[in-house]
Each structure stands twice: as structure tokens, then as C-alpha cells.
Amino acid sequence: MAKKLTINKIEPMTLARICGLTYAIIGLIGGIVVALLTVTGVTVDPSKFEMGIFGVASIVAFPVLYGLMGFIFGYLGAFVYNAVAKKIGGVKVEVQ
């Protein structure tokens, strides 16, 4: 039998960690795609060596930047959710 529960409050640090890690993984995937595209472009036109360096650096930079932004906005998002949920009620979920 399913129970109906309401999420009244989200702990900001837990949401920040989840969002940060999730977005870091997405950033890694994006960084790999950019690296592959730029390295492929360099092999076609070796005069664009700087683009290849940017591509390889994106494998590190994208996950760090995406993860940081995910962490910050996850933390802020929990505060906004908690304020709204206090005024109008939380999200109702059904669990078994």
C-alpha cells in the first residue's frame, strides 16, 4: 500500500552535494566531448594547436566549474524551496 508523504524541508548541504556531484559528472562528459572535437579539429588543421590545448583543459575545467555551480545553486535552491514550502506547503510524494 502506498503512503503519501510531504517534503516540508530540504537540508541545504545535502542537496548542494548531490547537485554538485551530478553537475560535475555532466561537466566531465561535456569536457570529453569538447576535447574530442577540438583535438579532431587540430588533426585536420595543425595551425589551431591552441584549440587542442583548450579542449584537453576542458576535461578538468568543465567538471570543476559545473560542480561548483551545481553546489552553489543546489544550496540556494534548498533555501528557496524551504521558504516556499513553509508558505504554501511542501511537495507531496507517494511512496511504497
Secondary structure, DSSP 8 states (H G I E B T S, - for coil): --EEEEE----HHHHHHHHHHHHHHHHHHHHHHHHHHHHHHHHH-GGGHHHHHHHHHHHHHHHHHHHHHHHHHHHHHHHHHHHHHHHH--EEEEE-
